[in-house]
């Protein structure tokens, strides 16, 4: 057992006691053992959820990282079956040299397969491929009273839909089978250009999104006036020629958690200004290995430590298309006016491909994600941002959240009651307790 497990944002600071699980056949026994002495538990993957969705209400979690084995692969058709504790990095290390890639990937490869399903993660190609759950063929689900079930669109379809994006509440995911995407090389062809404001972002997105597999923008969340929403637009595609070799990149590491945050107004203004000006002011073609394109922050191990001992919160919302432009302008103006901001602010248009999951986050519209050092003054800012988001018919991302009110959650995710009916009563997260009671 260990008491060193936390969420990635380290807020709220609720250390989790880990009960290790190393074999699939042990899941049911471990689950029973925990609930005999504790009221509830929760599966814990690699701890990359930012808020409290990965924290058990009892602070007792089933550590799934020992379930890290591949079970079966069909490299001719690109299907892979692996245990829930396998990370996306593990999958890519094996699949890329064989000519396959993840159909959908989030901004880090260090999430587990089970976590990717439970949070129905999305990525830079949502406009073409939808969410991760769209490419999940089936999975094993261990429920306390029913044992192991196989879930797919045709087997236990209600639990299949509830588990994808279900935040680990319907049962313990033991294994997952996914469909991979064929590739010819491990390289990504890119086009990069900086833009001066939000209007230019939306124009670029409308022109380029459907011409490319991947599309995303970094924005300067502190820019004001006519430069509100300025940033850097990047699109990419798997290169049609080249090698399938994986480039070995050395990793940096933040060795300790500092007592204070290195992210402040001075460092933010300096970084954002310098980064924006270093980017090309005309469309520039490039080529990159897949790791720096998809996972730039993964090169810095433990980068969350730069936010100090108080941790940080991420604010990620999505705004429907019909309100996206004015609402994003208002959100960014509100953030810039407070002087609080993020060096990593991501703007991305989502597509209209529906997810099979009941509680999936994306909807046809525009998503904004920013990190904020934890401080008491965040409460007032988040209240203002929440009001703007919900007035526009938008919603927040549960996997990144540590503050959303129950009223806002229930209004934004009306299918929550269906999930609650299917929830394994022995599984309860701090997030679910907070937003449903």
N, C-alpha and C positions, 0 to 999 in steps of 0.2 A: 504493500500500500504506500501511497505518497500523498502529500498535501501541497504539492507544487503546481498543480494544474489550475490554469486560469483561462479566461477568454483572451483573445488577442489584444483587445484594447485595455485589458486589466481594469476595466470599470464596468459594472461594480466589482469591487475587490472582494471576491468570495472564493477563497481557496477550496478546491474540490479534492476530496479523498478518492483516490483511484483504486478500483478493484480490477485487477488485470484479468484479461480474457485472452487466451492464446490458442484455443481450439474452438471450432464451430460447435462441436458437441457439448462444450462447456457453457454455452450461453444461457440455456434454460436453467441450469443448476446455479450459475452465478446470479442470475436474476432473482431466483427464489431465495438465495442466501442473503442478498442485500435487503430485500423487502421484509424478511423476517424480523430484522432489527431496525429498519428504517421505513418510513412511510412511502417513499418513492425513490426512483433513480432515473438515470438518463444515459444513453450511449454518448461517449466522448471520443471524437476522432483525433485530429491533429491540432485542435484548439485554434482554428483560424476564424471562427465566428467572432465578431468584434464585441458584441454586447453580452446579454445574458441568456440568449437562446440556447447556448451550449452548457449552461450551468443548471445542475439539478436543484430543485427546490429543497431537497434534503442535504445538498452538498456531497452526495455519494454518487459517483459516476462509474459506469462500466467502461473501462479503458479498452478501446477496440484496436489499438495500434499493433497488438500482437497477432491479429488476424490479417496478415500481410502477404498472403500467398496467391499466386496465380493458379487457377483450377483447370481452365481449358481455353484454347485459342484456335480459331480457324483463320489462318493468315491468308487464305485464298479469298475469303468473303469478308474479312475484317470484323469478325465478332470476337469478343473477349469476355470471359467469365472469370471473376476474381473475387477474393474476400473483401469485405467492407473496409478493412484497415489499409488496403493498398492505396498509395497516394497516386495522384495524377502524374507526378514525376516518375514514379516507378513504371507506370504504364508507358509513358513517352520513351523512356530509356530502352524499352523492349520493342515498342511498336514502330517508332520512327525509322530505324534501320531496315525494317521489313516493308516500309512504304505505306504506313498508316499513321493517322493523327487523330486526336480527339475531335469529334464532330463539333463540340462546344467546350470552351475552356474559360474559366474565370481569370482574374488577374494574378493569381498565384497558382503554381503547380504543387504546392505543399498541402493541399486539402486531400482528405481521404475520399475514396469512392463512395462510401456510405454518406459522408457529409455532403458531397456534391449532389446526391439524390435528395437527401433530407432538406437541403436548402434550395433545390432546383436552380443551381447556379446558371448564370448567363454570361455572355462574353461579347467580343467585338463583332461577331457575326450574327447577332440576334435577328437582324433584319432579314437574313436568309435562312437561318437554321433553327431559330427559336431557342428554347432553353435546353439544358442538359437532359431534362426528363423526356424530351421528345425523342431521344436516342437511346433510352433505356428499354431493353427488350423484356426483361423480367428480373426479379430479385427474390431472395429468401427473406422471410420476415418471421422473427420469433416473438410470439405473444405469450404472456404469462399463463393464461388459461387454455390456450389452443395449441401451444407448441409451435412447430415450424410450418409455415405456409409458403407456397409459391405464389407470387403475385405478378400478373401481366395484364395486358388489355383484355384477355379472355379468361384468365384464372384469378379469382378474387378481385375483379376489376374495381370494386369500390375501395378496397384497401390499397390497390395499386395507385389510384388517383389521389387518395388521401395521404399516402406516404411520400409521394413526389412533392416536395415543398412542404411536407408536414412536420418539419422541425424535429424529427426523431420521436414523435409522440405516439405513433400508431403501433410501434413494436421495435425490436432491435433488428436492424438490417444486417444480415449475416454474409450475403454475397450478392453480387450484381453482375448482370450480363448487359453489355453495351455494344452498340454498332459504331465502328470507327469510320473515319473519312480517308479515302485513298489520296496519297500524295506522291509526287515524283522526286522531290528533294526535301532536305531539311531547311531550306532557305526560304525567306519571305521577300518578295519584291515589294517595295514601298514607294509611296508618293507622299511627300511632306510639304506643307506650306503654312505659314503663319497667317492669321487673320486679325482684323482690327477691332471687331465688335461682334455681338450676337447675330446681327442681321447677316453678316458675312458667313458666320458658322452655319446658319440655316440654309443659306444659298449653296454653300459647298456640300452640305449633307444631302440636299435635294438632288444635286447634280451627280455626286460621286458614290453615294452609298450603294445603289443597286448595280454599279459597275464593278464593284470590288467585294471580295469575300469578307474583309475586315475593315471596320471604320471606327474611329474614336478621336476625341479631341481633348487635349490638356488646355485648361483655361486659367487665366490670372484672375482669381476671385477677388483681388483687392483693387483692380482697375476700376476707374470711375468715369462718369460723364459719357462722352462719345466713345470712350474705349471700354465701356462696360462689357465684359464677356470676351475680351480679346484672348487669343490663344493660338494653339498650334493644331492643325488638322492633319491626321495621319490615316492613310488607307493602305491596305496590303493584300497580297494574294500569295498562295503557295507558288513558288517559282516552278516553271515548266521544265527546267533543265538544271543539272548540277548533281551534287553528291547527297547521299542519305546519311552521311556521317554526322554524328552529334558533336558539335564544337564544345571542347572542354573549357570552361570558364572558371577562373579562380574566384573564390567567394571572399567577400569582406565580412566583418562581424562587428557588431556593437557589443563589447565584452561585458558591460555592466549596465544596470538600470541607474540612471543618474537621479539625484534627489530633486532635480528641477528639469523643466522641459527646455530643450534646445530650440523649440519652435516658438518664436515671438515676433512681434511686429517688425523689428529691425531685420531679423534674419529672413522673414517672409518677403518683405518688400525687396530686399536685395536679391534674393534668389529668383523671385518671379520676374523682376525687371531683367536680370541678366539672362535667364533662360529664354524669355520671349525674344530678346534682341539677338540671341545666338542662332535662332532658327531662320531658315531661308524665307525671304519675302516673295519668292516665286516658286512655283511647283518644281520640286526637286526629286528626281528618281534615285532610289537607293536599293540596297539589298542587305538583309540582316539575317543572322541565325534566328531560329524561332524563339530561343530563350530571351534575348534582349527585347524582341518585339512584343512578346506576350507577357513576360514576367520581369520587367526592369527592376522591381524592388527585391526580387528573390536573390539577387546577387549580394544583397546586404542581409546577412543572417541577423535575426533578432532586431530588425530595424524599429520595431515598436518600442524599444527601450529609449529611443531618443526623446520620447514624450515624458520621460521621468516617472517617478514613483506613483504619481496620481493617475497615470494612464491617459487615455484619450477616448473620444467618441467619434464615430463616423456618422455623418448625416447623409443618407442616400434616399432620394425621392424620385418618383417618375410622374410626369405631368402629361395628361392627354394631349393629343395633337392640336385640338382646336383651341387650347389655352396655353400651349407650350411657350411660344415666343414672349408674350407679355409677362407671363408668370415667371419665366426664367430671369427676365430682366429685373423684375421686382425682387426675386430671391437674392440675386447677386448684388443688387443695390443695397438691400438690407444688410447683407453680410459685410460689404465693403464699408458701409457707414459706421459699423461697429468697430472696425479695425481688426476684427478677428477673422482669421482665414486659414488657408491650408496651402502647403506647397504642392500637394498632390490633389488637384481638383479635376475631375473627369466628367466630361459631357459626352453623351452618346444618345443617338436616336434609336429607339427600339422599334421593331417591326410589328406586324399584325398576326404573326403565327401564334396560335393559341397553344398553351401548354396543357399536357394531360393532368397537371397537378391542381388540386383545389385551391391552394393558397400561394400559387406562384406570384412573384412580385411584378415582372414586366407587364406592361400594357402598351398598346400603340401610342407612342409619345416620345418624350425626351427625358432621359435620366441624368441626374446630377449627383455626384458623390464627392464629399469633402471630409477631411479629418480635422478635428479640433482638440487641442490640449484640454484635458479636463480642468474645469474651473467653475466656481459657483455662478459666474456671470453667464455661463452657457445656458442656464435655465431660461432666462428672459429671452435670449436670442432664439432658442429652439421653439419657445412658445409662439413667437412672431412667425418663424418659418413654417411651423405646423399649421397655423391659421391660413397662411397663404396657400400652402399645398392643398389643404382640404377644401378651401373655397374654390379651388380650380378643379376639384374632382380627382386629385392625385393621391398618392399613398407612399408610405415609407417601407423600407426593406427590413423585414424582421431579423434577418441574419446579421444585420449591421446595427441593430437598434438597441439602445439602453435607456430610452426615456419615453417612448410613445405612450400616450394615454390609452386606457381601455376604450374610451368613447371613440377616439379616432381609429383605433385598430378595428373595432367591430363594424364601423361604418365603411371603412375601406376594404375590408375582407368579409363580406357577408356570408361566405361559405364556411366561416369558422365554426358555426354550430354543427355542420355536417362532420367536420373533423373531430369536434368534441365528442360526438356520438360514437365515433370509431376509435377514439383514443384508448390505448391500453391504460387502464386506471392506475397501473403501477408506475407509469411514466409521467413525470411532471417537471417542466423547466421553470426557472424563475421568470422567464419572459411570459410563458403561458399563464402562470399564476397572476402575474401583474396585469395582463390585458384582458383576462376573462372573468375576474372576480372583483 
